[in-house]
Amino acid sequence: MSALPIPRAARRILVVDDDPGAADALAHLLHLELACDVHTAYDGAEALDKAAELRPDVVIMDISMPMVDGTEAARLLQRLFSANGREPRLVALTALDTERDRARIREAGFQAHLVKPVELDRLIDVLR
C-alpha cells in the first residue's frame, strides 16, 4: 500500500490503547501509510488531556481500559468539543463484539466499531 495522504478532515489522529506497544505500533503504521500527524495515549484520562491539547480530527480508541474506559472517554470528549462544534470522529478498536457491546459503543457516540485484530486496509478505509 502506498502512502497516500488522507483527506484534510482527518489529518491529526489520536490512538488510545492501554497496551502501549499496540498503540505505538498502530500510530507508527498510520503515520507511514497516511502521512498524517499521529499521537498516542495509554488510557482514557490521558486521551482527554491530549485531545484537549491536540484537537484531533479522529480518535481511535480501545474500549476496555482501566480507570476511564473508552465509552466514558468518548462521552467526555464529545462534551469537551461540542462547545466549538468540531467533535473528532470516534472509532472504537476493541476486542468487544457482542450485540450488547456494539449497542453500548454506538450509544457512547462512536461512528465506527472495528474488532481487533483489524486489518490495516480496513482501518484506513474507515478513516478515509
Phi, psi and omega in degrees: 000135180272159181278090177260131180296145176276163182305154181308329183294348182223059183266340180238122184239139173245121178259126183237119178204139180283358172260100184304323179297316179294316180297313182295318181296315179296317179300317180297313179299316180296320178298315180294316185283326188250353180053047179231175184274114184238132180236164180233154170219150187249008172195169183297322180295316178296325178300319179296315179298313182293321180296321179297323181281315188272334185053062183292154174278329181223139172239120176257116191229134169292157180260311184279091178227148178290163177068270178253108182282174185298324181290320178293318178299321179297315178299317180293322177297318179297319177297317181301317186264347184296332181296325181261004176069016181232073180280141176288155173287132182254125179239118176277130175233102193212163173275349182285126184210028173276167178300320178297317177299312181300319179295316180297321180291317176300314181298332179284350175104010178288136178273342179216150180227112178246144184256133176287145350284139181253143174286138182302321179300320180295315179298316180297321176301318179294323180289331180280000000 
